Amino acid sequence: MILPIYIYGNPVLRKQAQDITPDYPELPALIENMFETLTESDGVGLAAPQIGLDIRVVVIDLDVLSEDFPEYKDFRHVYINPHIVEYDTDGPKESMEEGCLSLPGIHENVTRPKRIHVVYQDKDFNKHDEWVDGYLARVMQHEFDHLEGTMFVDRISPMRKQLIRNKLKALLQGRYRCGYRTKPAKR
């Protein structure tokens, strides 16, 4: 089932998400619905707060990039209860344009570390503890930020944020266009 994506201004996007347990109701169906919603909206990552749930579940599908990045062929993963343990602050950082399904029409350069240390559980609740780098590390940082109530526009300079102020205001007022189901912020 394709779920509506919550748009900037919805309070759930600013809440800190909670860890879940294996007995979370209908988790396999939720994960499948999240992947279906992600595919329908042409995204690469989706966090549960973006569909209105304040739980720590993220789906990432990088297979769409496999033509340019063969290492992402069939890359489709769910991350349950993910946390970033540390950022490689000694290593290089990279600035890259980001967009977000919850911020349609807004794209800005965001500087992030190229390498992070994460812990999470997979769909079977097996624990993982690993260092991740490259594009996957960027997507994880973007999506895991959603679980902390942070959005990529919080990571841009005050000057850039001032320049997109009217676009953000338009989102709050429900004035935007996109090709997927959404749930605008209440006015």
Secondary structure as GFF3:
##gff-version 3
##sequence-region A 1 187
A	DSSP	beta_strand	5	6	.	.	.	ID=ss1
A	DSSP	three_ten_helix	11	14	.	.	.	ID=ss2
A	DSSP	alpha_helix	27	40	.	.	.	ID=ss3
A	DSSP	beta_strand	45	47	.	.	.	ID=ss4
A	DSSP	three_ten_helix	48	51	.	.	.	ID=ss5
A	DSSP	beta_strand	57	61	.	.	.	ID=ss6
A	DSSP	three_ten_helix	63	65	.	.	.	ID=ss7
A	DSSP	three_ten_helix	70	72	.	.	.	ID=ss8
A	DSSP	beta_strand	76	87	.	.	.	ID=ss9
A	DSSP	beta_strand	93	98	.	.	.	ID=ss10
A	DSSP	beta_strand	108	113	.	.	.	ID=ss11
A	DSSP	beta_strand	115	121	.	.	.	ID=ss12
A	DSSP	beta_strand	127	133	.	.	.	ID=ss13
A	DSSP	alpha_helix	134	147	.	.	.	ID=ss14
A	DSSP	three_ten_helix	152	155	.	.	.	ID=ss15
A	DSSP	alpha_helix	158	163	.	.	.	ID=ss16
A	DSSP	alpha_helix	165	172	.	.	.	ID=ss17
A	DSSP	beta_strand	182	183	.	.	.	ID=ss18
###
